[in-house]
């Protein structure tokens, strides 16, 4: 058996899977650790793996490996991945961001390697991209992307049949690109940027900027609230620009979308996002489809499995 670990800015989920099987067993989840020493997330992962092993009746030492999908950016320390994730590490943007720690990095891979011989850590959007290409909506496509719109905004990119990684595994951090036409001083991203995509439209940014959660905002949209509709249409414009920029830069065929903000509001968002792409530079955008993740709200769980499969 192997362990599949999905780390997010909001929660950590751990499952087990038998080699060659897509069935995820004994899923355990907790809010992401953000207090204590900077290896708190790694220690949380180990504890959740132990809980899953106990439920399965196996020992931790019997696991053949661990696949970890984690939000970046990453830095390498002694060849091992540490997180510099804006929604986990409070030392990046400072106290005004409201995170209860001063971590600049969060140790992840090194503590796991003390217990497992095989550990693979990859950006969570890249892992989800691989899962979507293997089992989901991107099967058979060589030029595609997966975009998560959740606590943060992440992207996994595939060009010419190859998932892009970058020098430190950080390719695809388009959520930290700028698409707005001013500094948007109310949009402080956890990375320290003001007015980048994540600072403008990520799930945690929506609540900070507009005083209501994404769920509350889109519930108000469904009830015909004009103010909420104006806000939501502004969010769509920002995400639409990001999607167009990816398509125009990489000449993509298809983009799969997931993440809690998108998934719970996909029927309203998807046609409006498609409209943001259609008709712009038709030589590149004609025929390009935006689709909901084929693996649905489980894409984050299947990402780590794809890393180890």
Secondary structure by P-SEA (a helix, b strand, c coil): cbbbbbbcccbbbbbbbcccccccccccccccccccccaaaaaaaaaaaaaaaaaaccccccccbbbbbbbccccccccbbbbcccccccccccccccccccccbbbcaaaaaacccbbbbccaaaaaaaaaacccccccccccbbbbcccbbbbbbbcccbbbbcccccccccccccccccccccccccccccccccccccaaaaaaaccccaaaaaaaaaaccaaaaaaaaaaaaaaaaaaaaaaaaccccccccccaaaaaaccccaaaaaaacccccccccccbbbbccccccccccaaaaaaac
